[in-house]
Amino acid sequence: MVTPLARRLAIVTAIVAFVALFIRYSLTISIKIDEGGTVLDGLWELARFYTVWMNTAVFILVLGVAIAPASRFGRPRAWLLILPSIIVVGVVFYALLADRAHPRGSAAWLAEHLLHAAVPILSVITFLAMTHGLMRWGQLGWGIILGATYGIYLIARGALEGDYPYWFVNIPQLGIWGSIQSAVMLMGTFALVTALVIGTDKLLGLSKSSYQEAT
């Protein structure tokens, strides 16, 4: 599934993801230490955010593609597990959270846009450069796994700490009915994006087959 171009793009994506995560980790850990906390406190804080989860997952995925293109990192299932989620990270940020962005030009602002724009876009471009036609509609559930796992984790952690990183998952504020509506909308978004990824893969695979037959 991994073409030479996709492998080169994976290297670029891995570098950008690493830089973005390095800035984000450094800033958060520095703040916690300045507040009298520890490195572990900073890591625990970072573990609240789906953006950090998914950019770390993308870094591992594309690094695996770059180092070992014939490995499972290049298989459709691995990309269906991660690509829809990193796309949702970008869409949700710019649709619902961009008004809370850090001051333009700051290191936090740079990390924010690398994590929410550059990495998702580069991930999509890398995917488009790969061999297509191997994904199946029966794999649709793979694109929802990480979002659902994070949701369960967030509910448990929020109940323990009484704090939620995103307003649209703040259960005490939204109430039971509002929380259910939010969960349905989010899972629907994951499913829709996953369907678009599979549909794109099938369309590109069909286009390549038609081209080969014609030539």
Steps between C-alpha positions, in 0.01 A plus 500: 500500500799732551641663186845668489329842497283408799812391688669836438187687604482284812848620596392863462183437700697328776739795527217755520310288756815462710568875499138580587493248785841610627382861527171399663665264749772752585255783563264296715774337707674836551176657625441214744855523633466879541183432701696270730401176328703229331558358153242231580246771581563646154458163331180435694366837387585425136323164523169687530505613138391300197719725286808370682375143479448515125810696405705247696318219319566666162869539586525127581304405186698706249831420668413133459414558134829684445716241673319181401261563207417129467388476864149520642536880519431514128188286514147638451388408851777706663409804292128459566574489872689830501432714190128575569585604855775744404266652240231542768760664727554770239133544410380522861773748598430746220123456526459513878820603676691745280363799694705380796826497304821633652640843401625507141875456467553330836654153532165370625328645193753328272455165673123540488490543123763235432299251705157595363578596140845399374503145634140416392560644151834322458340176622232527232757580230711200606192278486409627152849405376457137606367206299120489512207267457573280804258642758159342560170637628504225764797681658295811575506429874877541515469874457284529812710291741741769620231767533281267706796389714592861572138580585488223761835612642385863513177414681692299761768765544250784506294327768818453706640852460185703432665668201457457123736629227227580244168675559312262270585203724441675831234267642404706811454808282317328214286269710413142411290579192748756370787259555320227306434739212864610499623139505270402212614798293867429566473128423297586191782731392756224547284259298444754222870584469590130501246439224657784300846345544378158385306653211807699392714189516253304288462783248876544461546125472229480233650794310841335495351169381309676222815685393703179490232326293487792259876499448 
